[in-house]
Amino acid sequence: MTATPHTAARSRLRSECPLNAAVEVFGDRWTLLVLRDMIFGDRRHFRQLQAGSEEGIASNILSDRLAKLLEAGMLTRDDPGPGRRATYSLTEPAIQLVPTLAHLGAWSVRHRPTTPDRRAGAEWLLAAGPEFWDDFMAELRERHLGIPRPEGSGPPASERMAAAYAQVVAMAQGADQDAP
């Protein structure tokens, strides 16, 4: 019997608990942030990911996390040849994290300290709901997997999200200025 990716990975897990299986992939302080920057920041090259890291990820950590995400099947990497930069792409399992990331951000807004603009962005993403998440995932599939978005799907979800985020940030900044 040939081992499937699931059975091969199972032999390396601490337990077969589904939550443990997820923690094995995402259970450090950087992996979800790398995926966040790829999903929501459209960063697909090593230098973009490092330079755009709000948290200041070190190059050796980023390199390690990218390698782990490749091994876990969350990313693919093209082989551009000598002297050219590699492009990382999300796989379907990584794209399907969008709703999870929306809920995780909402949990953080309720239970962790956050800045007003980030709080507002997370709240907007949760409120946008499953229909928006599906549109956004379709856009990610087009960009990363080459699967065209459905006909008549309107403006890209990333444009709608950017416009909404800009509006939310402007409102949050206006509220800060109005505060005594």
TIDRENTI-656719 format. One record per residue: x, y, z of N, C-alpha, C, O in turn; residue in one letter. Coordinates in steps of 0.05 Angstrom, whole numbers, padded with zeros to 5 digits, always signed. Example, Ala and Ser with C-alpha at 12.3 -4.5 7.8 and 13.67 -1.06 7.14 Angstrom:
BEGIN
+00264-00114+00156+00246-00090+00156+00264-00066+00156+00285-00066+00169A+00257-00045+00142+00273-00021+00143+00258+00001+00157+00268+00023+00161S
//
This chain:
BEGIN
+00017-00024+00000+00000+00000+00000+00018+00025+00000+00036+00027+00016M+00012+00044-00018+00027+00069-00020+00017+00088+00001-00007+00091+00004T+00035+00102+00014+00027+00122+00034+00017+00147+00021+00030+00157+00002A-00006+00157+00029-00016+00182+00020-00002+00204+00036+00010+00199+00056T-00004+00229+00027+00007+00251+00043-00003+00251+00071+00011+00257+00090P-00029+00244+00075-00041+00244+00101-00029+00222+00119-00023+00226+00142H-00025+00198+00107-00014+00176+00124+00015+00180+00129+00025+00173+00150T+00030+00191+00110+00058+00197+00114+00061+00218+00136+00079+00215+00153A+00045+00239+00135+00047+00260+00155+00038+00249+00182+00049+00257+00203A+00019+00231+00183+00008+00220+00208+00031+00208+00224+00030+00210+00249R+00049+00194+00211+00070+00181+00226+00089+00200+00241+00103+00192+00259S+00089+00226+00233+00106+00246+00246+00091+00263+00267+00104+00279+00280R+00065+00259+00270+00050+00275+00289+00053+00264+00317+00057+00241+00322L+00050+00283+00337+00051+00275+00365+00026+00259+00372+00027+00241+00388R+00004+00266+00359-00021+00251+00364-00038+00255+00338-00031+00270+00321S-00060+00240+00337-00077+00242+00314-00101+00261+00318-00120+00261+00303E-00099+00277+00339-00120+00297+00345-00119+00318+00323-00098+00328+00316C-00143+00325+00311-00143+00345+00290-00131+00372+00298-00118+00385+00282P-00136+00381+00323-00124+00406+00332-00094+00404+00333-00080+00423+00325L-00083+00381+00343-00054+00377+00343-00043+00378+00314-00022+00390+00310N-00058+00366+00296-00048+00366+00268-00046+00394+00257-00027+00400+00242A-00064+00412+00264-00063+00440+00256-00040+00454+00270-00025+00469+00258A-00037+00449+00296-00015+00462+00311+00012+00453+00300+00031+00469+00301V+00014+00429+00291+00039+00420+00279+00047+00437+00255+00071+00441+00250E+00028+00448+00241+00034+00466+00218+00036+00495+00227+00055+00509+00218V+00018+00504+00243+00015+00533+00249+00024+00541+00277+00020+00564+00285F+00034+00523+00293+00037+00527+00321+00062+00542+00330+00073+00536+00351G+00072+00561+00315+00094+00577+00324+00086+00606+00320+00065+00612+00310D+00104+00624+00328+00096+00652+00328+00098+00666+00301+00092+00689+00299R+00108+00652+00280+00112+00665+00254+00096+00654+00231+00089+00669+00213W+00089+00629+00231+00077+00616+00208+00051+00629+00199+00048+00635+00175T+00033+00634+00217+00008+00647+00209+00012+00675+00199-00003+00685+00182L+00033+00689+00209+00038+00716+00200+00049+00716+00172+00043+00734+00156L+00066+00696+00165+00075+00693+00138+00051+00688+00119+00049+00701+00098V+00033+00670+00127+00010+00665+00111-00008+00690+00109-00019+00696+00088L-00011+00705+00131-00027+00729+00131-00016+00749+00111-00031+00761+00095R+00010+00752+00110+00023+00771+00092+00020+00762+00063+00018+00779+00045D+00020+00736+00058+00015+00726+00031-00014+00729+00023-00020+00737+00000M-00032+00723+00041-00061+00723+00035-00071+00752+00032-00083+00759+00012I-00066+00768+00053-00078+00795+00054-00059+00816+00043-00069+00838+00036F-00033+00811+00042-00014+00831+00032-00004+00826+00005+00012+00842-00006G-00011+00804-00007-00002+00795-00034+00028+00796-00037+00039+00804-00057D+00042+00787-00016+00071+00786-00016+00078+00757-00024+00071+00738-00011R+00094+00755-00046+00100+00728-00057+00129+00723-00060+00137+00701-00070R+00146+00742-00053+00175+00738-00055+00188+00742-00028+00178+00757-00011H+00210+00728-00024+00224+00729+00002+00228+00757+00012+00221+00764+00035F+00239+00774-00005+00246+00802+00004+00221+00818+00010+00221+00834+00029R+00199+00813-00005+00174+00826+00002+00164+00818+00029+00155+00834+00045Q+00165+00792+00034+00156+00782+00060+00172+00793+00083+00161+00800+00104L+00198+00794+00079+00215+00803+00101+00213+00834+00105+00209+00843+00127Q+00214+00849+00083+00213+00878+00085+00185+00887+00095+00183+00907+00109A+00164+00873+00087+00137+00881+00094+00128+00870+00121+00105+00876+00129G+00144+00855+00135+00136+00844+00160+00134+00865+00182+00154+00877+00190S+00110+00870+00190+00105+00890+00211+00118+00882+00237+00126+00899+00253E+00121+00856+00241+00133+00845+00265+00163+00842+00264+00176+00835+00284E+00175+00846+00241+00204+00845+00238+00216+00817+00238+00234+00812+00253G+00206+00800+00221+00216+00773+00219+00245+00772+00209+00252+00785+00190I+00262+00756+00222+00290+00753+00214+00291+00735+00190+00274+00718+00186A+00311+00739+00173+00313+00724+00148+00316+00694+00153+00304+00678+00138S+00330+00686+00173+00333+00657+00178+00306+00645+00187+00300+00622+00181N+00291+00660+00203+00264+00650+00212+00246+00648+00188+00232+00628+00184I+00246+00669+00171+00228+00669+00147+00236+00646+00129+00218+00632+00119L+00261+00641+00125+00270+00619+00108+00260+00593+00119+00251+00575+00104S+00262+00589+00145+00253+00564+00158+00223+00561+00155+00214+00539+00149D+00208+00582+00160+00179+00580+00158+00169+00575+00130+00151+00559+00126R+00182+00587+00110+00175+00582+00083+00180+00552+00076+00164+00539+00063L+00203+00542+00085+00210+00514+00080+00189+00496+00093+00181+00476+00081A+00181+00502+00118+00161+00485+00132+00134+00487+00118+00120+00467+00116K+00126+00510+00108+00101+00513+00094+00101+00498+00067+00081+00487+00059L+00124+00498+00054+00127+00482+00029+00124+00453+00036+00110+00438+00022L+00138+00443+00056+00137+00415+00064+00109+00407+00072+00100+00384+00067E+00094+00425+00086+00067+00419+00095+00047+00421+00072+00023+00414+00076A+00055+00429+00048+00036+00431+00026+00019+00456+00026-00002+00457+00013G+00027+00476+00042+00012+00501+00043+00021+00521+00021+00006+00539+00014M+00045+00517+00012+00057+00535-00009+00070+00518-00031+00077+00495-00026L+00073+00530-00054+00090+00520-00075+00110+00542-00081+00106+00565-00075T+00132+00534-00094+00153+00553-00101+00162+00547-00129+00168+00524-00136R+00163+00568-00146+00172+00563-00173+00203+00561-00173+00216+00570-00154D+00214+00551-00194+00243+00549-00197+00251+00568-00220+00253+00559-00243D+00257+00593-00214+00261+00613-00235+00288+00612-00249+00292+00624-00269P+00307+00596-00237+00333+00595-00249+00352+00614-00235+00344+00630-00218G+00378+00612-00242+00399+00628-00228+00394+00658-00231+00387+00668-00252P+00398+00672-00209+00397+00701-00209+00369+00713-00210+00366+00737-00212G+00349+00696-00208+00321+00706-00208+00308+00699-00182+00314+00678-00170R+00290+00716-00174+00277+00711-00148+00253+00691-00151+00238+00692-00170R+00251+00674-00131+00230+00654-00131+00204+00667-00123+00203+00686-00107A+00182+00656-00134+00155+00665-00127+00142+00643-00112+00141+00620-00121T+00131+00649-00089+00115+00630-00073+00086+00633-00079+00076+00656-00084Y+00072+00611-00080+00043+00611-00085+00029+00596-00063+00039+00576-00053S+00005+00605-00057-00012+00591-00038-00023+00566-00051-00028+00566-00075L-00028+00545-00036-00042+00522-00046-00071+00524-00036-00078+00541-00020T-00088+00506-00046-00116+00506-00038-00119+00504-00007-00135+00519+00004E-00104+00487+00007-00108+00487+00036-00101+00514+00049-00115+00521+00068P-00082+00528+00039-00075+00554+00051-00097+00574+00044-00104+00590+00061A-00107+00574+00020-00129+00592+00012-00154+00587+00030-00167+00607+00037I-00159+00562+00037-00182+00556+00053-00180+00566+00082-00198+00562+00098Q-00157+00578+00089-00154+00589+00116-00167+00617+00119-00170+00627+00141L-00177+00629+00097-00188+00656+00099-00210+00657+00120-00208+00675+00137V-00230+00640+00120-00250+00642+00141-00239+00638+00169-00247+00652+00188P-00220+00620+00172-00207+00615+00198-00192+00640+00207-00194+00647+00231T-00178+00653+00189-00163+00677+00196-00182+00700+00204-00177+00715+00222L-00205+00701+00190-00225+00721+00198-00235+00717+00226-00238+00735+00242A-00241+00692+00233-00251+00685+00260-00229+00689+00281-00234+00698+00303H-00204+00682+00274-00182+00685+00292-00177+00714+00298-00172+00722+00321L-00179+00731+00278-00176+00760+00282-00198+00771+00299-00193+00788+00316G-00222+00761+00295-00245+00770+00312-00241+00762+00341-00248+00777+00359A-00231+00737+00345-00226+00728+00372-00205+00747+00385-00209+00755+00408W-00185+00754+00370-00164+00771+00381-00175+00799+00388-00167+00810+00409S-00193+00809+00372-00205+00835+00378-00220+00834+00404-00219+00853+00420V-00233+00812+00410-00248+00809+00435-00230+00804+00459-00237+00812+00481R-00207+00792+00455-00192+00782+00479-00163+00791+00481-00150+00785+00501H-00153+00806+00461-00125+00815+00462-00123+00844+00455-00141+00855+00442R-00102+00858+00464-00099+00886+00457-00092+00889+00427-00075+00875+00417P-00105+00907+00414-00100+00913+00385-00102+00943+00381-00113+00957+00397T-00092+00952+00358-00095+00980+00351-00122+00985+00339-00134+00967+00328T-00132+01010+00340-00159+01015+00329-00162+01009+00300-00182+00998+00291P-00141+01015+00283-00144+01009+00255-00144+00979+00249-00159+00969+00233D-00126+00964+00263-00125+00935+00259-00151+00922+00270-00161+00903+00258R-00160+00933+00292-00185+00923+00304-00208+00926+00284-00224+00908+00279R-00210+00950+00273-00231+00956+00254-00229+00939+00229-00250+00929+00219A-00205+00934+00219-00201+00917+00196-00210+00888+00202-00223+00876+00185G-00203+00878+00225-00211+00850+00232-00242+00849+00235-00254+00829+00227A-00253+00869+00248-00282+00870+00251-00296+00871+00224-00316+00857+00219E-00285+00887+00205-00297+00889+00179-00296+00862+00164-00315+00853+00152W-00273+00849+00166-00269+00823+00152-00289+00802+00163-00301+00787+00147L-00293+00802+00189-00313+00783+00200-00341+00790+00190-00356+00773+00182L-00348+00816+00192-00374+00825+00184-00379+00820+00154-00402+00816+00146A-00358+00821+00138-00362+00817+00109-00373+00789+00103-00388+00786+00084A-00366+00770+00119-00378+00744+00120-00371+00725+00097-00354+00731+00080G-00384+00702+00098-00377+00680+00080-00378+00686+00050-00362+00675+00035P-00397+00702+00042-00399+00708+00013-00374+00724+00004-00363+00718-00017E-00366+00743+00020-00341+00758+00013-00317+00739+00015-00300+00740-00003F-00315+00723+00035-00293+00704+00038-00291+00686+00013-00269+00681+00003W-00314+00677+00004-00314+00660-00020-00303+00675-00044-00288+00665-00060D-00312+00700-00047-00302+00717-00069-00272+00721-00067-00257+00720-00087D-00263+00726-00043-00234+00731-00038-00218+00705-00044-00197+00707-00056F-00229+00683-00035-00215+00658-00041-00214+00652-00071-00194+00641-00081M-00235+00659-00085-00236+00655-00114-00214+00673-00127-00200+00664-00146A-00210+00697-00117-00189+00715-00127-00162+00703-00121-00144+00704-00138E-00158+00693-00097-00133+00680-00090-00127+00656-00108-00104+00651-00116L-00148+00640-00113-00144+00617-00131-00136+00626-00159-00119+00613-00172R-00147+00648-00168-00139+00658-00195-00110+00667-00194-00094+00660-00212E-00102+00682-00174-00075+00693-00172-00054+00671-00167-00032+00672-00179R-00060+00652-00150-00040+00633-00141-00042+00606-00156-00021+00592-00159H-00066+00598-00164-00069+00572-00177-00076+00573-00206-00077+00553-00220L-00082+00597-00216-00089+00601-00244-00117+00592-00251-00123+00587-00274G-00134+00590-00231-00162+00583-00235-00179+00609-00238-00180+00625-00220I-00190+00613-00262-00205+00639-00266-00228+00642-00246-00241+00623-00239P-00232+00667-00239-00255+00674-00222-00280+00670-00238-00280+00671-00263R-00303+00664-00225-00328+00661-00239-00335+00686-00255-00329+00708-00247P-00348+00682-00278-00357+00704-00295-00376+00722-00279-00392+00712-00263E-00374+00748-00284-00393+00767-00271-00389+00769-00241-00408+00777-00227G-00365+00764-00231-00361+00765-00202-00355+00793-00193-00350+00798-00169S-00356+00813-00210-00352+00841-00202-00324+00848-00196-00305+00833-00203G-00320+00870-00182-00293+00879-00176-00279+00859-00158-00292+00846-00142P-00253+00857-00160-00238+00838-00143-00243+00843-00114-00245+00866-00105P-00245+00822-00098-00250+00824-00070-00228+00840-00056-00233+00855-00037A-00203+00837-00066-00181+00852-00053-00185+00882-00056-00178+00897-00038S-00196+00891-00079-00201+00920-00082-00224+00929-00063-00221+00950-00051E-00244+00913-00061-00266+00920-00042-00256+00920-00014-00264+00938+00002R-00239+00901-00007-00228+00900+00020-00210+00924+00025-00211+00936+00047M-00193+00932+00006-00175+00954+00009-00191+00980+00013-00184+00997+00030A-00212+00984-00003-00228+01008-00001-00242+01009+00026-00243+01030+00039A-00253+00986+00035-00267+00985+00061-00247+00990+00083-00253+01005+00102A-00223+00979+00081-00203+00983+00102-00194+01012+00104-00191+01023+00125Y-00190+01025+00080-00183+01053+00080-00205+01070+00093-00199+01089+00108A-00230+01063+00088-00252+01078+00100-00253+01073+00130-00257+01092+00146Q-00249+01049+00139-00249+01042+00167-00226+01057+00182-00230+01067+00204V-00202+01057+00170-00179+01071+00182-00185+01101+00184-00179+01113+00204V-00196+01112+00163-00202+01141+00163-00223+01147+00185-00220+01167+00200A-00243+01130+00188-00262+01134+00209-00250+01131+00237-00256+01146+00255M-00232+01111+00240-00219+01106+00266-00201+01130+00272-00200+01139+00296A-00187+01141+00253-00170+01164+00258-00187+01189+00264-00179+01205+00281Q-00209+01192+00251-00227+01214+00257-00238+01212+00285-00241+01232+00299G-00245+01187+00294-00255+01184+00321-00233+01190+00342-00239+01200+00363A-00208+01183+00335-00186+01189+00353-00182+01219+00356-00175+01229+00378D-00186+01234+00335-00183+01263+00336-00205+01276+00351-00201+01297+00363Q-00229+01264+00350-00252+01275+00365-00251+01269+00394-00264+01282+00410D-00235+01249+00402-00234+01242+00431-00220+01264+00447-00201+01276+00437A-00229+01269+00471-00217+01290+00488-00189+01283+00497-00176+01299+00511P
//
